[in-house]
Amino acid sequence: MNLMNLKLMVVSGYILSVAAWAVAAGATSGARLIVFTALALLPAGALLTLWTHASQTMSEAIQAARR
């Protein structure tokens, strides 16, 4: 699985869980749901930018060069 796809699935799951939590907490109006979802975007955005690929090992570099 591609790392970008994994990051997007984790972030979307997090945002949906925050939205579900907001509904369970009693945020019934659209404006409150938007506020909760916007607050969920802050850590999600940080996760997307700070979660980087693992560095390539020496063995992986050699195998890639041989191909």
KAVENVEN-V239876 format. One record per backbone hydrogen bond with DSSP energy under -0.5 kcal/mol. CO is the residue of the C=O (numbers start at 1). NH is the residue of the N-H. If there is no record, write none. Layout:
co:nh
CO:NH
CO:NH
This chain:
co:nh
2:6
3:7
4:8
5:9
6:10
7:11
8:12
9:13
10:14
11:15
12:16
13:17
14:18
15:19
16:20
17:21
18:22
19:23
20:24
21:25
22:26
22:27
23:26
26:28
29:33
30:34
31:35
32:36
33:37
34:38
35:39
36:40
37:41
38:42
39:43
40:44
41:45
42:46
43:47
44:48
45:49
46:50
47:51
50:52
57:61
58:62
59:63
60:64
61:65
62:66
63:67
